[in-house]
Amino acid sequence: DTEHPAVKAGSLDVTFEDLFQTTVQRMIEELSERSPHTRVLLLPSIRDAHLDPVLPQPCIDTQLLGGRPGQILGASNPCTFESGGVVFGCCSHDVLKHLSASEGSKFEVKGDRMMRLGGHLVAQQSFYPIYPPLAGASLDTSLATHLRMLVTPDILITPSDLSAFSKIIPADSSLQKVVGVVPEEEPKSTTAEENVEETTAVKDCLLQNGNVVFLNPGRLTKGLSGGTFAHLHISPPSADAPKNERRSNGIDSRVRVEIVRI
């Protein structure tokens, strides 16, 4: 972690690559002994000292990390993957902190602020919907297409320095009010044509398969103290549900999120 005091001070007597491999390899070996059927998905971060600090990032090479065949998987940052019929979207960059510092509105926006920040990601179908990017974003704009959400995830995970939480982002037209696209009472001077043009982008992104579970698990450590992580318990869809509705149907009613403090 580039934010670690020993890394900042340059007091390590090993390379960043060797430190990462030995540390992670030890944890994976312990996991393989205790839970051989558990699979691990590793996402890179621009705070990883042994990687290029540029977003988006390619997959981590997991071949040298040990573990049983197929147990350790690498993913890009950001990434979208499916497990058990549930689509996950993940980005290890602190986009919430950047959205919080960048958000503005020409009228008063009410409601849950964290839900609104997540609503921007869903409505704009992007893991980093800020341009120009904030200082420290380390964004390679030539690769910005890799930040797009090709599908809307059922569960969206974005770790952040902000306090851990889980929210439900609505799938219907109320998403417009969540992100502040349409005020609760529209100004009299606003024409119907302007309203249509203003809300088309959001309407085009309304979900077809259910609400989005928006999760910030926090950080494992905060300074010298323990931080937080998340446990997700997902129940299978009802066997009586139509086949064309069983992918993400009611994911918000089938998932239980526990924010665990260390």
SULBEL-V82317 format. One record per residue. N is the residue number from 1. PSI is psi in degrees with one decimal (* if undefined). Layout:
{{N:PSI} {N:PSI}}
This chain:
{{1:121.7} {2:-14.4} {3:-5.2} {4:137.3} {5:-39.2} {6:-33.6} {7:-42.9} {8:-38.5} {9:-12.7} {10:33.0} {11:6.4} {12:144.6} {13:15.1} {14:163.4} {15:158.2} {16:-38.4} {17:-44.7} {18:-39.3} {19:-44.2} {20:-46.8} {21:-47.2} {22:-38.8} {23:-50.3} {24:-37.7} {25:-39.5} {26:-42.6} {27:-37.5} {28:-38.1} {29:-40.7} {30:-39.7} {31:-40.4} {32:-34.6} {33:-41.7} {34:-37.3} {35:78.1} {36:-19.0} {37:-3.6} {38:134.5} {39:143.3} {40:131.9} {41:118.2} {42:124.9} {43:137.9} {44:172.1} {45:150.8} {46:-7.6} {47:-2.8} {48:117.2} {49:-25.1} {50:2.1} {51:162.4} {52:125.1} {53:64.6} {54:133.4} {55:133.3} {56:163.3} {57:145.7} {58:175.7} {59:150.0} {60:139.0} {61:112.2} {62:3.4} {63:-29.4} {64:7.2} {65:-4.1} {66:-154.5} {67:168.8} {68:156.5} {69:127.5} {70:1.2} {71:-34.6} {72:121.0} {73:143.7} {74:146.4} {75:157.3} {76:170.6} {77:109.0} {78:174.2} {79:160.0} {80:131.5} {81:163.5} {82:137.3} {83:122.5} {84:30.9} {85:2.1} {86:131.0} {87:124.6} {88:141.0} {89:129.5} {90:142.3} {91:119.6} {92:-8.4} {93:147.4} {94:67.8} {95:-28.7} {96:-41.6} {97:-38.6} {98:-40.4} {99:-40.4} {100:-35.9} {101:-15.4} {102:-17.4} {103:139.0} {104:159.8} {105:145.3} {106:-6.5} {107:167.7} {108:128.0} {109:122.8} {110:168.9} {111:-174.8} {112:122.3} {113:-42.6} {114:-38.1} {115:-36.2} {116:-40.0} {117:-43.5} {118:-32.8} {119:-32.4} {120:-40.9} {121:-44.7} {122:-45.2} {123:-37.3} {124:-2.1} {125:47.4} {126:142.8} {127:-14.6} {128:81.3} {129:44.4} {130:125.7} {131:130.2} {132:152.8} {133:153.5} {134:158.9} {135:134.7} {136:-4.4} {137:-27.6} {138:42.6} {139:128.7} {140:100.1} {141:-20.5} {142:-16.7} {143:21.7} {144:-23.5} {145:-24.1} {146:-3.4} {147:-4.4} {148:147.9} {149:105.5} {150:-27.7} {151:153.0} {152:121.0} {153:154.0} {154:-37.9} {155:122.7} {156:119.4} {157:120.7} {158:92.2} {159:142.7} {160:159.4} {161:-15.8} {162:162.8} {163:140.5} {164:147.2} {165:168.3} {166:138.3} {167:163.3} {168:119.9} {169:121.9} {170:151.4} {171:-11.4} {172:-163.8} {173:-13.4} {174:-12.4} {175:-30.0} {176:-43.0} {177:-31.6} {178:-44.1} {179:-2.1} {180:24.0} {181:-39.3} {182:124.2} {183:157.4} {184:-34.3} {185:108.9} {186:140.8} {187:145.4} {188:-26.8} {189:-8.4} {190:126.9} {191:162.2} {192:-38.0} {193:-39.6} {194:-38.3} {195:-43.0} {196:-46.8} {197:-36.4} {198:-31.3} {199:-3.0} {200:-42.8} {201:-40.2} {202:-42.0} {203:-35.9} {204:-21.6} {205:4.0} {206:140.8} {207:149.1} {208:-17.2} {209:1.2} {210:171.5} {211:162.9} {212:130.7} {213:117.3} {214:122.0} {215:128.4} {216:103.0} {217:-6.9} {218:-161.6} {219:146.2} {220:-32.5} {221:149.6} {222:98.6} {223:-126.0} {224:-0.1} {225:166.8} {226:154.0} {227:-131.0} {228:160.3} {229:174.5} {230:141.6} {231:128.9} {232:125.8} {233:113.3} {234:122.7} {235:148.6} {236:156.3} {237:159.0} {238:138.5} {239:-19.3} {240:-9.2} {241:140.6} {242:147.8} {243:-35.6} {244:0.4} {245:8.0} {246:0.1} {247:-62.1} {248:-6.0} {249:112.5} {250:39.0} {251:-31.4} {252:-23.0} {253:-8.6} {254:-6.9} {255:140.0} {256:123.9} {257:128.3} {258:119.9} {259:114.4} {260:128.2} {261:133.1} {262:*}}
